[in-house]
Amino acid sequence: MSTRSSERGNQDVVEEKGDSASAGHEEGPSALSVLTPAVADRIRRHLLRWYDAHRRPLPWRGEQDPYRIWVAEVMLQQTRVETAVPYYRRWLERFPTLEDLAAASDEEVLKIWEGLGYYSRPLRLLQAARVVKESYGGELPRSLEELRRLPGVGPYTAGAVGSIAFGLPVAAVDGNVRRVLTRCFHPLSPGPRQIEALARALVDPRRPGDFNQALMEVGSTLCRPRAPFCTACPLSGACGARRGGGVPQAVSPAAARRVRKVEEVVLVAVWERAGGAAFLFRRRPARGLLGGLWEFPGAELGAGADPLSAAEAVLGALGLNGSASPFPLPPLAHAFTHRKVLYHPFLWRVLPGSEEIPARWVEEGRVEEELILPAAQKRILSLAREALVRGT
Ligand code: SF4
């Protein structure tokens, strides 16, 4: 079971873990040529002995239920272990079996996942659970090929679930594994395909799940991107970087990604009714970034566009009447995996128009209860509440 820790939970991403690191890398001379059976055997023995003695006691360790193993694998992608643990427990309290999950709604799974980020993942888990229920009688399929055909299951997840849950002798290569193997086979600079081949050749056929988890555990706890703890590492005797005296620094996939910077205007429309204030929200499309979550209406700003004019356009498109001048809330920045967004929120007291609009009014005090908001929208909501309390 993986224990990686590379990204913050309030970001969103759609790729299978580790995919982005493979782009554009040149393959070097074959690292497989130096991996003799004796070397492979030594690596397995040292690694598994260390894992048996030092693995962290985590709630999914020793789990036998393939569904629960699968949930942990999906949850841990791009998420710190300490962040994932309470979510994992909550998820299993609410959806203890695959049947329970398959019967849930999008809103229910998003509510349990709320705050963990990467919101396409619980929705894909739900889709896949329904497929497993309908096509496999509620039991996860046991072959790599069938696992790969499930929604949201890429090579990493299939390898992890296949090896841990079903004992398939297959590799599971994530960023941690990639970093460990790159350093072990330094200075050969194995590219992504060679890393995959090395991981396949190394996996212990007798304990494939433990082997994969051990390699990830080394990457997560010892072979860290910066300042690896080589003196405690079970692979130090076989490690090319350690022998060569210079450990290559990892280039984090996050740093290597191209990040697009955008600005968006946000309309925090507030309707002060007799029964109390209400905010207007709209739902994001089911697919894509933050799919299915709710947000204040808004729009991306073109180059040089005036945020206030853009807010007026959003107001008009929704058929609302601004009853007074809008109040600009402090701009705030939020980083997603591939985007950095600078939001320009405007608090605007409005009267709803007569037409039906594709948005929903929610009482100010019931927003968190009724809707799932992304992290940045929650921050905007806080700013709006503070402004209302001040009587802005
Ligand atoms: S010896 Fe050091 S560089 Fe090599 S795998 Fe272990 S922690 Fe990483």
Boltz pocket constraint, residues with backbone or C-beta under 6 A from the ligand:
constraints:
  - pocket:
      binder: B
      contacts: [[A, 179], [A, 180], [A, 183], [A, 184], [A, 218], [A, 222], [A, 223], [A, 224], [A, 228], [A, 229], [A, 230], [A, 231], [A, 233], [A, 234], [A, 235], [A, 236], [A, 237], [A, 239], [A, 240], [A, 241], [A, 242], [A, 247]]
      max_distance: 6.0
